[in-house]
Amino acid sequence: LVSSSIIVSIQPPKARLAFLLKEINSLEFESPDPNSPSDQQEIFYTTRKEVFADKFYRVQLCVKELENAYKCLIS
């Protein structure tokens, strides 16, 4: 019974992780226009870095949830 509830609790983070991985896979990283001013290029790269950092953080949260559920399952 406990293992059933743990398995059920794994489904939401598993689904979120699958969604995030698909989302990350569909990201297209283009280079900025080399003729654009350097401040615009910096904004472009900063924004890209923030998007990637957010996705990575969300993946880490999902993995942490799955790790915790796994620890409960084996203990």
PyMOL Python script that loads the backbone (N, CA, C, O; Angstrom):
from pymol import cmd

cmd.read_pdbstr("""\
ATOM      1  N   LEU A   1       0.828  -1.202   0.000  1.00  0.00           N
ATOM      2  CA  LEU A   1       0.000   0.000   0.000  1.00  0.00           C
ATOM      3  C   LEU A   1       0.869   1.261   0.000  1.00  0.00           C
ATOM      4  O   LEU A   1       0.591   2.212  -0.730  1.00  0.00           O
ATOM      5  N   VAL A   2       1.918   1.261   0.821  1.00  0.00           N
ATOM      6  CA  VAL A   2       2.813   2.415   0.863  1.00  0.00           C
ATOM      7  C   VAL A   2       3.521   2.578  -0.475  1.00  0.00           C
ATOM      8  O   VAL A   2       3.657   3.691  -0.985  1.00  0.00           O
ATOM      9  N   SER A   3       3.973   1.454  -1.044  1.00  0.00           N
ATOM     10  CA  SER A   3       4.670   1.551  -2.329  1.00  0.00           C
ATOM     11  C   SER A   3       3.731   2.050  -3.423  1.00  0.00           C
ATOM     12  O   SER A   3       4.168   2.753  -4.335  1.00  0.00           O
ATOM     13  N   SER A   4       2.448   1.698  -3.347  1.00  0.00           N
ATOM     14  CA  SER A   4       1.479   2.189  -4.336  1.00  0.00           C
ATOM     15  C   SER A   4       1.349   3.697  -4.265  1.00  0.00           C
ATOM     16  O   SER A   4       1.306   4.370  -5.295  1.00  0.00           O
ATOM     17  N   SER A   5       1.284   4.236  -3.044  1.00  0.00           N
ATOM     18  CA  SER A   5       1.145   5.690  -2.912  1.00  0.00           C
ATOM     19  C   SER A   5       2.421   6.404  -3.354  1.00  0.00           C
ATOM     20  O   SER A   5       2.366   7.507  -3.896  1.00  0.00           O
ATOM     21  N   ILE A   6       3.567   5.771  -3.119  1.00  0.00           N
ATOM     22  CA  ILE A   6       4.831   6.371  -3.564  1.00  0.00           C
ATOM     23  C   ILE A   6       4.889   6.382  -5.086  1.00  0.00           C
ATOM     24  O   ILE A   6       5.302   7.370  -5.693  1.00  0.00           O
ATOM     25  N   ILE A   7       4.476   5.285  -5.692  1.00  0.00           N
ATOM     26  CA  ILE A   7       4.473   5.213  -7.157  1.00  0.00           C
ATOM     27  C   ILE A   7       3.532   6.259  -7.742  1.00  0.00           C
ATOM     28  O   ILE A   7       3.848   6.885  -8.754  1.00  0.00           O
ATOM     29  N   VAL A   8       2.380   6.451  -7.110  1.00  0.00           N
ATOM     30  CA  VAL A   8       1.442   7.482  -7.559  1.00  0.00           C
ATOM     31  C   VAL A   8       2.061   8.867  -7.394  1.00  0.00           C
ATOM     32  O   VAL A   8       1.877   9.737  -8.244  1.00  0.00           O
ATOM     33  N   SER A   9       2.794   9.071  -6.301  1.00  0.00           N
ATOM     34  CA  SER A   9       3.401  10.386  -6.053  1.00  0.00           C
ATOM     35  C   SER A   9       4.533  10.696  -7.030  1.00  0.00           C
ATOM     36  O   SER A   9       4.899  11.857  -7.210  1.00  0.00           O
ATOM     37  N   ILE A  10       5.082   9.669  -7.653  1.00  0.00           N
ATOM     38  CA  ILE A  10       6.163   9.857  -8.621  1.00  0.00           C
ATOM     39  C   ILE A  10       5.633  10.407  -9.947  1.00  0.00           C
ATOM     40  O   ILE A  10       6.365  11.074 -10.678  1.00  0.00           O
ATOM     41  N   GLN A  11       4.383  10.133 -10.257  1.00  0.00           N
ATOM     42  CA  GLN A  11       3.849  10.496 -11.575  1.00  0.00           C
ATOM     43  C   GLN A  11       3.907  11.991 -11.900  1.00  0.00           C
ATOM     44  O   GLN A  11       4.334  12.341 -13.000  1.00  0.00           O
ATOM     45  N   PRO A  12       3.492  12.899 -10.987  1.00  0.00           N
ATOM     46  CA  PRO A  12       3.567  14.331 -11.348  1.00  0.00           C
ATOM     47  C   PRO A  12       4.985  14.825 -11.648  1.00  0.00           C
ATOM     48  O   PRO A  12       5.187  15.468 -12.677  1.00  0.00           O
ATOM     49  N   PRO A  13       5.985  14.548 -10.783  1.00  0.00           N
ATOM     50  CA  PRO A  13       7.320  15.031 -11.153  1.00  0.00           C
ATOM     51  C   PRO A  13       7.871  14.336 -12.403  1.00  0.00           C
ATOM     52  O   PRO A  13       8.629  14.934 -13.167  1.00  0.00           O
ATOM     53  N   LYS A  14       7.493  13.091 -12.604  1.00  0.00           N
ATOM     54  CA  LYS A  14       7.936  12.377 -13.804  1.00  0.00           C
ATOM     55  C   LYS A  14       7.353  13.041 -15.051  1.00  0.00           C
ATOM     56  O   LYS A  14       8.050  13.220 -16.049  1.00  0.00           O
ATOM     57  N   ALA A  15       6.078  13.402 -14.989  1.00  0.00           N
ATOM     58  CA  ALA A  15       5.433  14.072 -16.120  1.00  0.00           C
ATOM     59  C   ALA A  15       6.042  15.456 -16.348  1.00  0.00           C
ATOM     60  O   ALA A  15       6.279  15.850 -17.491  1.00  0.00           O
ATOM     61  N   ARG A  16       6.296  16.195 -15.264  1.00  0.00           N
ATOM     62  CA  ARG A  16       6.918  17.520 -15.397  1.00  0.00           C
ATOM     63  C   ARG A  16       8.306  17.400 -16.014  1.00  0.00           C
ATOM     64  O   ARG A  16       8.685  18.201 -16.868  1.00  0.00           O
ATOM     65  N   LEU A  17       9.062  16.393 -15.576  1.00  0.00           N
ATOM     66  CA  LEU A  17      10.408  16.190 -16.106  1.00  0.00           C
ATOM     67  C   LEU A  17      10.355  15.876 -17.601  1.00  0.00           C
ATOM     68  O   LEU A  17      11.134  16.423 -18.382  1.00  0.00           O
ATOM     69  N   ALA A  18       9.442  15.001 -17.993  1.00  0.00           N
ATOM     70  CA  ALA A  18       9.305  14.660 -19.415  1.00  0.00           C
ATOM     71  C   ALA A  18       8.939  15.902 -20.226  1.00  0.00           C
ATOM     72  O   ALA A  18       9.474  16.121 -21.313  1.00  0.00           O
ATOM     73  N   PHE A  19       8.024  16.715 -19.693  1.00  0.00           N
ATOM     74  CA  PHE A  19       7.623  17.945 -20.379  1.00  0.00           C
ATOM     75  C   PHE A  19       8.806  18.900 -20.513  1.00  0.00           C
ATOM     76  O   PHE A  19       9.040  19.461 -21.583  1.00  0.00           O
ATOM     77  N   LEU A  20       9.549  19.081 -19.425  1.00  0.00           N
ATOM     78  CA  LEU A  20      10.704  19.983 -19.447  1.00  0.00           C
ATOM     79  C   LEU A  20      11.758  19.529 -20.448  1.00  0.00           C
ATOM     80  O   LEU A  20      12.322  20.342 -21.180  1.00  0.00           O
ATOM     81  N   LEU A  21      12.018  18.229 -20.474  1.00  0.00           N
ATOM     82  CA  LEU A  21      13.024  17.713 -21.406  1.00  0.00           C
ATOM     83  C   LEU A  21      12.596  17.925 -22.858  1.00  0.00           C
ATOM     84  O   LEU A  21      13.422  18.242 -23.714  1.00  0.00           O
ATOM     85  N   LYS A  22      11.301  17.749 -23.129  1.00  0.00           N
ATOM     86  CA  LYS A  22      10.802  18.023 -24.483  1.00  0.00           C
ATOM     87  C   LYS A  22      10.931  19.509 -24.800  1.00  0.00           C
ATOM     88  O   LYS A  22      11.313  19.893 -25.905  1.00  0.00           O
ATOM     89  N   GLU A  23      10.605  20.336 -23.806  1.00  0.00           N
ATOM     90  CA  GLU A  23      10.705  21.785 -23.978  1.00  0.00           C
ATOM     91  C   GLU A  23      12.156  22.195 -24.259  1.00  0.00           C
ATOM     92  O   GLU A  23      12.421  22.997 -25.155  1.00  0.00           O
ATOM     93  N   ILE A  24      13.077  21.644 -23.492  1.00  0.00           N
ATOM     94  CA  ILE A  24      14.499  21.952 -23.680  1.00  0.00           C
ATOM     95  C   ILE A  24      14.974  21.471 -25.049  1.00  0.00           C
ATOM     96  O   ILE A  24      15.735  22.157 -25.732  1.00  0.00           O
ATOM     97  N   ASN A  25      14.521  20.299 -25.433  1.00  0.00           N
ATOM     98  CA  ASN A  25      14.915  19.745 -26.730  1.00  0.00           C
ATOM     99  C   ASN A  25      14.433  20.614 -27.889  1.00  0.00           C
ATOM    100  O   ASN A  25      15.072  20.663 -28.940  1.00  0.00           O
ATOM    101  N   SER A  26      13.311  21.295 -27.696  1.00  0.00           N
ATOM    102  CA  SER A  26      12.761  22.113 -28.781  1.00  0.00           C
ATOM    103  C   SER A  26      13.326  23.537 -28.808  1.00  0.00           C
ATOM    104  O   SER A  26      13.032  24.301 -29.727  1.00  0.00           O
ATOM    105  N   LEU A  27      14.134  23.894 -27.808  1.00  0.00           N
ATOM    106  CA  LEU A  27      14.729  25.231 -27.800  1.00  0.00           C
ATOM    107  C   LEU A  27      15.669  25.394 -28.987  1.00  0.00           C
ATOM    108  O   LEU A  27      16.446  24.498 -29.318  1.00  0.00           O
ATOM    109  N   GLU A  28      15.580  26.539 -29.606  1.00  0.00           N
ATOM    110  CA  GLU A  28      16.475  26.848 -30.717  1.00  0.00           C
ATOM    111  C   GLU A  28      17.351  28.014 -30.300  1.00  0.00           C
ATOM    112  O   GLU A  28      16.859  29.107 -30.024  1.00  0.00           O
ATOM    113  N   PHE A  29      18.630  27.777 -30.258  1.00  0.00           N
ATOM    114  CA  PHE A  29      19.573  28.825 -29.882  1.00  0.00           C
ATOM    115  C   PHE A  29      20.230  29.367 -31.141  1.00  0.00           C
ATOM    116  O   PHE A  29      21.061  28.713 -31.771  1.00  0.00           O
ATOM    117  N   GLU A  30      19.834  30.565 -31.478  1.00  0.00           N
ATOM    118  CA  GLU A  30      20.414  31.226 -32.637  1.00  0.00           C
ATOM    119  C   GLU A  30      21.465  32.218 -32.158  1.00  0.00           C
ATOM    120  O   GLU A  30      21.448  32.657 -31.008  1.00  0.00           O
ATOM    121  N   SER A  31      22.348  32.552 -33.029  1.00  0.00           N
ATOM    122  CA  SER A  31      23.347  33.571 -32.714  1.00  0.00           C
ATOM    123  C   SER A  31      22.742  34.944 -32.973  1.00  0.00           C
ATOM    124  O   SER A  31      21.922  35.109 -33.876  1.00  0.00           O
ATOM    125  N   PRO A  32      23.148  35.921 -32.181  1.00  0.00           N
ATOM    126  CA  PRO A  32      22.653  37.272 -32.455  1.00  0.00           C
ATOM    127  C   PRO A  32      23.256  37.801 -33.755  1.00  0.00           C
ATOM    128  O   PRO A  32      24.268  37.301 -34.245  1.00  0.00           O
ATOM    129  N   ASP A  33      22.622  38.792 -34.275  1.00  0.00           N
ATOM    130  CA  ASP A  33      23.134  39.440 -35.484  1.00  0.00           C
ATOM    131  C   ASP A  33      24.509  40.027 -35.173  1.00  0.00           C
ATOM    132  O   ASP A  33      24.630  40.868 -34.283  1.00  0.00           O
ATOM    133  N   PRO A  34      25.537  39.602 -35.884  1.00  0.00           N
ATOM    134  CA  PRO A  34      26.886  40.106 -35.594  1.00  0.00           C
ATOM    135  C   PRO A  34      27.019  41.614 -35.800  1.00  0.00           C
ATOM    136  O   PRO A  34      27.951  42.237 -35.290  1.00  0.00           O
ATOM    137  N   ASN A  35      26.086  42.194 -36.549  1.00  0.00           N
ATOM    138  CA  ASN A  35      26.127  43.637 -36.795  1.00  0.00           C
ATOM    139  C   ASN A  35      25.384  44.442 -35.731  1.00  0.00           C
ATOM    140  O   ASN A  35      25.433  45.672 -35.731  1.00  0.00           O
ATOM    141  N   SER A  36      24.695  43.744 -34.823  1.00  0.00           N
ATOM    142  CA  SER A  36      23.961  44.472 -33.785  1.00  0.00           C
ATOM    143  C   SER A  36      24.938  45.021 -32.748  1.00  0.00           C
ATOM    144  O   SER A  36      26.032  44.484 -32.572  1.00  0.00           O
ATOM    145  N   PRO A  37      24.539  46.087 -32.068  1.00  0.00           N
ATOM    146  CA  PRO A  37      25.428  46.679 -31.059  1.00  0.00           C
ATOM    147  C   PRO A  37      25.761  45.680 -29.953  1.00  0.00           C
ATOM    148  O   PRO A  37      24.989  44.765 -29.667  1.00  0.00           O
ATOM    149  N   SER A  38      26.909  45.873 -29.349  1.00  0.00           N
ATOM    150  CA  SER A  38      27.371  44.925 -28.328  1.00  0.00           C
ATOM    151  C   SER A  38      26.429  44.862 -27.134  1.00  0.00           C
ATOM    152  O   SER A  38      26.300  43.805 -26.517  1.00  0.00           O
ATOM    153  N   ASP A  39      25.763  45.974 -26.786  1.00  0.00           N
ATOM    154  CA  ASP A  39      24.833  45.927 -25.655  1.00  0.00           C
ATOM    155  C   ASP A  39      23.623  45.059 -25.979  1.00  0.00           C
ATOM    156  O   ASP A  39      23.097  44.384 -25.094  1.00  0.00           O
ATOM    157  N   GLN A  40      23.173  45.065 -27.231  1.00  0.00           N
ATOM    158  CA  GLN A  40      22.069  44.189 -27.628  1.00  0.00           C
ATOM    159  C   GLN A  40      22.504  42.728 -27.635  1.00  0.00           C
ATOM    160  O   GLN A  40      21.737  41.845 -27.251  1.00  0.00           O
ATOM    161  N   GLN A  41      23.725  42.478 -28.067  1.00  0.00           N
ATOM    162  CA  GLN A  41      24.244  41.110 -28.040  1.00  0.00           C
ATOM    163  C   GLN A  41      24.352  40.617 -26.599  1.00  0.00           C
ATOM    164  O   GLN A  41      24.054  39.458 -26.311  1.00  0.00           O
ATOM    165  N   GLU A  42      24.777  41.493 -25.704  1.00  0.00           N
ATOM    166  CA  GLU A  42      24.887  41.118 -24.292  1.00  0.00           C
ATOM    167  C   GLU A  42      23.516  40.778 -23.718  1.00  0.00           C
ATOM    168  O   GLU A  42      23.383  39.805 -22.976  1.00  0.00           O
ATOM    169  N   ILE A  43      22.499  41.563 -24.051  1.00  0.00           N
ATOM    170  CA  ILE A  43      21.131  41.280 -23.600  1.00  0.00           C
ATOM    171  C   ILE A  43      20.677  39.934 -24.153  1.00  0.00           C
ATOM    172  O   ILE A  43      20.070  39.135 -23.439  1.00  0.00           O
ATOM    173  N   PHE A  44      20.969  39.689 -25.410  1.00  0.00           N
ATOM    174  CA  PHE A  44      20.608  38.428 -26.050  1.00  0.00           C
ATOM    175  C   PHE A  44      21.209  37.243 -25.292  1.00  0.00           C
ATOM    176  O   PHE A  44      20.507  36.288 -24.959  1.00  0.00           O
ATOM    177  N   TYR A  45      22.513  37.313 -25.024  1.00  0.00           N
ATOM    178  CA  TYR A  45      23.193  36.212 -24.339  1.00  0.00           C
ATOM    179  C   TYR A  45      22.746  36.088 -22.883  1.00  0.00           C
ATOM    180  O   TYR A  45      22.638  34.975 -22.369  1.00  0.00           O
ATOM    181  N   THR A  46      22.486  37.197 -22.219  1.00  0.00           N
ATOM    182  CA  THR A  46      22.013  37.162 -20.832  1.00  0.00           C
ATOM    183  C   THR A  46      20.643  36.502 -20.761  1.00  0.00           C
ATOM    184  O   THR A  46      20.387  35.678 -19.883  1.00  0.00           O
ATOM    185  N   THR A  47      19.773  36.865 -21.680  1.00  0.00           N
ATOM    186  CA  THR A  47      18.434  36.272 -21.714  1.00  0.00           C
ATOM    187  C   THR A  47      18.513  34.779 -21.977  1.00  0.00           C
ATOM    188  O   THR A  47      17.824  33.992 -21.328  1.00  0.00           O
ATOM    189  N   ARG A  48      19.343  34.393 -22.917  1.00  0.00           N
ATOM    190  CA  ARG A  48      19.511  32.967 -23.226  1.00  0.00           C
ATOM    191  C   ARG A  48      20.014  32.215 -21.996  1.00  0.00           C
ATOM    192  O   ARG A  48      19.530  31.127 -21.683  1.00  0.00           O
ATOM    193  N   LYS A  49      20.981  32.800 -21.308  1.00  0.00           N
ATOM    194  CA  LYS A  49      21.538  32.172 -20.109  1.00  0.00           C
ATOM    195  C   LYS A  49      20.469  32.020 -19.032  1.00  0.00           C
ATOM    196  O   LYS A  49      20.405  30.987 -18.367  1.00  0.00           O
ATOM    197  N   GLU A  50      19.634  33.035 -18.856  1.00  0.00           N
ATOM    198  CA  GLU A  50      18.571  32.979 -17.851  1.00  0.00           C
ATOM    199  C   GLU A  50      17.540  31.908 -18.183  1.00  0.00           C
ATOM    200  O   GLU A  50      17.081  31.191 -17.295  1.00  0.00           O
ATOM    201  N   VAL A  51      17.177  31.797 -19.448  1.00  0.00           N
ATOM    202  CA  VAL A  51      16.221  30.771 -19.871  1.00  0.00           C
ATOM    203  C   VAL A  51      16.797  29.389 -19.583  1.00  0.00           C
ATOM    204  O   VAL A  51      16.114  28.531 -19.024  1.00  0.00           O
ATOM    205  N   PHE A  52      18.039  29.180 -19.962  1.00  0.00           N
ATOM    206  CA  PHE A  52      18.667  27.878 -19.738  1.00  0.00           C
ATOM    207  C   PHE A  52      18.803  27.584 -18.245  1.00  0.00           C
ATOM    208  O   PHE A  52      18.559  26.456 -17.817  1.00  0.00           O
ATOM    209  N   ALA A  53      19.187  28.575 -17.453  1.00  0.00           N
ATOM    210  CA  ALA A  53      19.339  28.389 -16.006  1.00  0.00           C
ATOM    211  C   ALA A  53      18.003  28.023 -15.369  1.00  0.00           C
ATOM    212  O   ALA A  53      17.951  27.173 -14.481  1.00  0.00           O
ATOM    213  N   ASP A  54      16.925  28.661 -15.818  1.00  0.00           N
ATOM    214  CA  ASP A  54      15.595  28.351 -15.287  1.00  0.00           C
ATOM    215  C   ASP A  54      15.197  26.918 -15.616  1.00  0.00           C
ATOM    216  O   ASP A  54      14.700  26.196 -14.752  1.00  0.00           O
ATOM    217  N   LYS A  55      15.409  26.510 -16.841  1.00  0.00           N
ATOM    218  CA  LYS A  55      15.065  25.133 -17.243  1.00  0.00           C
ATOM    219  C   LYS A  55      15.887  24.126 -16.439  1.00  0.00           C
ATOM    220  O   LYS A  55      15.357  23.122 -15.964  1.00  0.00           O
ATOM    221  N   PHE A  56      17.168  24.397 -16.291  1.00  0.00           N
ATOM    222  CA  PHE A  56      18.043  23.499 -15.539  1.00  0.00           C
ATOM    223  C   PHE A  56      17.595  23.402 -14.082  1.00  0.00           C
ATOM    224  O   PHE A  56      17.576  22.311 -13.513  1.00  0.00           O
ATOM    225  N   TYR A  57      17.238  24.521 -13.482  1.00  0.00           N
ATOM    226  CA  TYR A  57      16.763  24.536 -12.097  1.00  0.00           C
ATOM    227  C   TYR A  57      15.486  23.708 -11.961  1.00  0.00           C
ATOM    228  O   TYR A  57      15.341  22.936 -11.013  1.00  0.00           O
ATOM    229  N   ARG A  58      14.563  23.869 -12.906  1.00  0.00           N
ATOM    230  CA  ARG A  58      13.307  23.115 -12.844  1.00  0.00           C
ATOM    231  C   ARG A  58      13.543  21.617 -13.025  1.00  0.00           C
ATOM    232  O   ARG A  58      12.872  20.804 -12.390  1.00  0.00           O
ATOM    233  N   VAL A  59      14.486  21.247 -13.882  1.00  0.00           N
ATOM    234  CA  VAL A  59      14.841  19.833 -14.041  1.00  0.00           C
ATOM    235  C   VAL A  59      15.409  19.298 -12.730  1.00  0.00           C
ATOM    236  O   VAL A  59      15.057  18.199 -12.302  1.00  0.00           O
ATOM    237  N   GLN A  60      16.285  20.070 -12.094  1.00  0.00           N
ATOM    238  CA  GLN A  60      16.867  19.655 -10.815  1.00  0.00           C
ATOM    239  C   GLN A  60      15.789  19.430  -9.761  1.00  0.00           C
ATOM    240  O   GLN A  60      15.878  18.478  -8.986  1.00  0.00           O
ATOM    241  N   LEU A  61      14.773  20.290  -9.716  1.00  0.00           N
ATOM    242  CA  LEU A  61      13.685  20.117  -8.752  1.00  0.00           C
ATOM    243  C   LEU A  61      12.935  18.808  -8.994  1.00  0.00           C
ATOM    244  O   LEU A  61      12.617  18.083  -8.051  1.00  0.00           O
ATOM    245  N   CYS A  62      12.658  18.515 -10.247  1.00  0.00           N
ATOM    246  CA  CYS A  62      11.963  17.263 -10.579  1.00  0.00           C
ATOM    247  C   CYS A  62      12.806  16.057 -10.189  1.00  0.00           C
ATOM    248  O   CYS A  62      12.293  15.097  -9.614  1.00  0.00           O
ATOM    249  N   VAL A  63      14.081  16.104 -10.496  1.00  0.00           N
ATOM    250  CA  VAL A  63      14.974  14.992 -10.160  1.00  0.00           C
ATOM    251  C   VAL A  63      15.033  14.812  -8.649  1.00  0.00           C
ATOM    252  O   VAL A  63      15.030  13.683  -8.159  1.00  0.00           O
ATOM    253  N   LYS A  64      15.086  15.907  -7.914  1.00  0.00           N
ATOM    254  CA  LYS A  64      15.127  15.837  -6.447  1.00  0.00           C
ATOM    255  C   LYS A  64      13.859  15.167  -5.913  1.00  0.00           C
ATOM    256  O   LYS A  64      13.933  14.323  -5.020  1.00  0.00           O
ATOM    257  N   GLU A  65      12.706  15.537  -6.453  1.00  0.00           N
ATOM    258  CA  GLU A  65      11.452  14.906  -6.037  1.00  0.00           C
ATOM    259  C   GLU A  65      11.474  13.410  -6.323  1.00  0.00           C
ATOM    260  O   GLU A  65      11.052  12.609  -5.489  1.00  0.00           O
ATOM    261  N   LEU A  66      11.963  13.037  -7.490  1.00  0.00           N
ATOM    262  CA  LEU A  66      12.032  11.620  -7.844  1.00  0.00           C
ATOM    263  C   LEU A  66      13.021  10.873  -6.952  1.00  0.00           C
ATOM    264  O   LEU A  66      12.762   9.735  -6.560  1.00  0.00           O
ATOM    265  N   GLU A  67      14.146  11.500  -6.630  1.00  0.00           N
ATOM    266  CA  GLU A  67      15.117  10.881  -5.723  1.00  0.00           C
ATOM    267  C   GLU A  67      14.503  10.654  -4.349  1.00  0.00           C
ATOM    268  O   GLU A  67      14.691   9.593  -3.754  1.00  0.00           O
ATOM    269  N   ASN A  68      13.776  11.636  -3.844  1.00  0.00           N
ATOM    270  CA  ASN A  68      13.143  11.499  -2.530  1.00  0.00           C
ATOM    271  C   ASN A  68      12.109  10.379  -2.531  1.00  0.00           C
ATOM    272  O   ASN A  68      12.028   9.604  -1.577  1.00  0.00           O
ATOM    273  N   ALA A  69      11.324  10.293  -3.591  1.00  0.00           N
ATOM    274  CA  ALA A  69      10.331   9.224  -3.685  1.00  0.00           C
ATOM    275  C   ALA A  69      11.020   7.866  -3.756  1.00  0.00           C
ATOM    276  O   ALA A  69      10.559   6.904  -3.141  1.00  0.00           O
ATOM    277  N   TYR A  70      12.118   7.780  -4.501  1.00  0.00           N
ATOM    278  CA  TYR A  70      12.861   6.527  -4.609  1.00  0.00           C
ATOM    279  C   TYR A  70      13.427   6.120  -3.254  1.00  0.00           C
ATOM    280  O   TYR A  70      13.382   4.944  -2.890  1.00  0.00           O
ATOM    281  N   LYS A  71      13.959   7.087  -2.505  1.00  0.00           N
ATOM    282  CA  LYS A  71      14.491   6.791  -1.171  1.00  0.00           C
ATOM    283  C   LYS A  71      13.400   6.251  -0.258  1.00  0.00           C
ATOM    284  O   LYS A  71      13.641   5.334   0.527  1.00  0.00           O
ATOM    285  N   CYS A  72      12.197   6.819  -0.358  1.00  0.00           N
ATOM    286  CA  CYS A  72      11.075   6.322   0.446  1.00  0.00           C
ATOM    287  C   CYS A  72      10.700   4.905   0.025  1.00  0.00           C
ATOM    288  O   CYS A  72      10.349   4.073   0.861  1.00  0.00           O
ATOM    289  N   LEU A  73      10.777   4.643  -1.260  1.00  0.00           N
ATOM    290  CA  LEU A  73      10.402   3.334  -1.786  1.00  0.00           C
ATOM    291  C   LEU A  73      11.356   2.242  -1.317  1.00  0.00           C
ATOM    292  O   LEU A  73      10.918   1.132  -1.013  1.00  0.00           O
ATOM    293  N   ILE A  74      12.656   2.541  -1.255  1.00  0.00           N
ATOM    294  CA  ILE A  74      13.622   1.500  -0.889  1.00  0.00           C
ATOM    295  C   ILE A  74      13.859   1.403   0.614  1.00  0.00           C
ATOM    296  O   ILE A  74      14.515   0.471   1.080  1.00  0.00           O
ATOM    297  N   SER A  75      13.332   2.353   1.369  1.00  0.00           N
ATOM    298  CA  SER A  75      13.565   2.275   2.821  1.00  0.00           C
ATOM    299  C   SER A  75      12.433   1.571   3.537  1.00  0.00           C
ATOM    300  O   SER A  75      12.472   1.421   4.758  1.00  0.00           O
TER     301      SER A  75
END
""", "prot")
cmd.dss("prot")
cmd.show_as("cartoon", "prot")
cmd.util.cbc("prot")
cmd.orient("prot")
